[in-house]
Amino acid sequence: MNYPKISIVTITFNAEKTIEQTILSVCNQNYKNIEYIVIDGQSTDSTFSIVNRYSDKIDIIINEPDRGISDAFNKGILRSTGDLVFILS
């Protein structure tokens, strides 16, 4: 059976207290056809180093300034290749 590809986009900024739990939530899914994208708005805390710990499980990581939450969502959506796109922040 051919399962649809699901893209999950997480946007973050200075989320060192919650980002690991979010990443693990995605990584521990049983569904296998997932593309995971993390967009970080150049956090000034340890968020990006936590994200990098899971770089082998994240398909796309972007760490650059954005113009707010909508801009960050759009960056992730534009890079998504899935049949379905979900936003998880």
N, C-alpha and C positions, 0 to 999 in steps of 0.2 A: 504494500500500500504506500502511496506517495503522500506524505504529510506536508501541509503547507509550511513554508518557512515563516517563522515569527521573528520580527525584529523588536528588540526591547531597548529603549533609549532611556538612560538615566542621566539627568543633568544634576550638577552639584556645584556648590560653592561653600567652602569652609564647613564641611560636613563631617569632620573627623569622628564625631561621636556616633554617626549613624551609617556612614557609607559602607563599612565592612558588612554590616547586617544586610544591607540592600544587595550588595554584590553576592553574598552567600545565598540569599533568597533566590536569585536568578540561577546561580551555578548549581544549586541543589534540585532543580526541576528535573522531572523524569522525561519530559518531552525533549527529544534529541535535536530537532531541527530549529535551533534558536541562534539568532545572530544577536550579540550583545554589544551595545555601543554606550560608552560613557563620555559625556561632555562635561569638562570641568572648566569653570570660568576663571582659571588661574588662582586657585585658593591660596591663601597666605598661611594656612595652618598645615597639618600633616595629611590632609585629604589626598593629595596627589600621590604621596609616597604609599599610602594604603592602597589606592587604585593600582599602582604599579606592581604591588605584591601579587596581584591577580591578573597580570597582563597576559599570561598564558591561557586564561579563560575568557578574556574580553577581546572581541574581534577588532574593535576600533576604539582608540582612546585619543581624545582631543583635549589639550590643555592650552587654552588661549582666552584672552579677554573676550567678553561678549557685551551686547547692549541690553542685557536683561534676560529674563526667563524665556520670553517668546523667541528671541534670537537664538538662545541655546537650544530650545526644542527644535527650531527650524534647522539648525546645523545637524542635529542627529537624524531628523526625518529625511533630509536631503541625502544623507549617506546610507540610509537604510535600503536594503535590497530584498526585504521580506515581502511575502504576500499580505501579511498583516503587520501593523506597527502599533506597539504599545508604549506608553510613556510611564515610567516608574521613577518617581523622584522622592 
